Amino acid sequence: MIIPPQKQPQTHITIDLAGPEGNAFALIGLAKRLAKQHGLDPEPIVNKMMSEDYVNLVHTLNFHFGHCLILIEPPGGLG
């Protein structure tokens, strides 16, 4: 099926880490939802995300779900 460019389904979720969706709790919730959608157990992923600081949380999220996310880094970097 050929779809015009403006009608193409979105294949990535874009997260602005400087905005409210970049909040640690929001990112953990996103990881849980994505894990379930991909048939993964969210518990070990969330445990790893919570094991250190925010930078680790973002890197863990990107490691597991970077194939379907676009993470926009804040102007000053992650930390």
C-alpha positions in Angstrom: 0.0 0.0 0.0 1.3 3.4 -0.9 0.6 6.2 1.6 1.2 9.9 1.0 4.0 11.3 3.2 1.7 13.2 5.6 -0.4 10.0 6.1 2.6 7.7 7.0 2.2 6.0 10.4 4.5 7.3 13.1 7.2 4.7 13.7 9.0 6.5 16.5 8.0 8.2 19.7 9.7 11.5 20.2 10.5 12.5 23.8 11.8 16.0 24.7 13.9 15.2 27.8 13.7 18.9 28.8 9.9 18.7 28.8 7.4 17.1 31.1 7.5 13.8 29.2 11.3 13.7 30.1 10.4 13.4 33.8 11.9 10.2 35.3 8.5 8.9 36.4 7.1 9.5 32.9 10.0 7.7 31.3 9.6 4.7 33.7 5.9 4.5 32.8 6.8 4.7 29.1 9.4 1.8 29.6 6.7 -0.3 31.2 4.2 0.3 28.4 6.8 -0.4 25.7 8.1 -3.5 27.4 4.6 -4.9 27.5 4.0 -4.0 23.9 7.2 -5.8 22.9 6.4 -8.9 25.0 9.1 -8.2 27.6 9.1 -8.3 31.3 9.2 -4.7 32.4 10.5 -5.4 35.9 14.3 -5.9 35.2 14.3 -2.9 32.8 12.7 -0.7 35.4 14.9 -2.0 38.1 18.0 -1.1 36.0 16.5 2.3 35.2 16.1 3.0 38.9 19.4 1.6 40.0 21.4 4.8 39.5 20.9 8.4 38.4 18.9 10.1 35.6 21.6 9.6 33.0 21.5 5.8 33.7 17.7 5.9 33.4 17.8 7.5 30.0 20.7 5.3 28.7 18.8 2.2 29.9 15.6 3.3 28.2 17.6 4.0 25.0 19.4 0.7 25.1 16.1 -1.3 25.3 13.8 0.9 23.2 16.1 3.2 21.1 14.8 1.5 18.0 11.3 3.0 18.5 12.2 6.3 20.4 13.8 9.6 19.5 15.1 11.2 22.6 15.8 14.9 22.4 18.6 15.9 24.7 18.2 19.0 26.8 20.3 22.1 25.8 22.7 21.6 28.7 23.1 17.8 28.2 21.9 15.1 30.5 23.9 16.0 33.5 
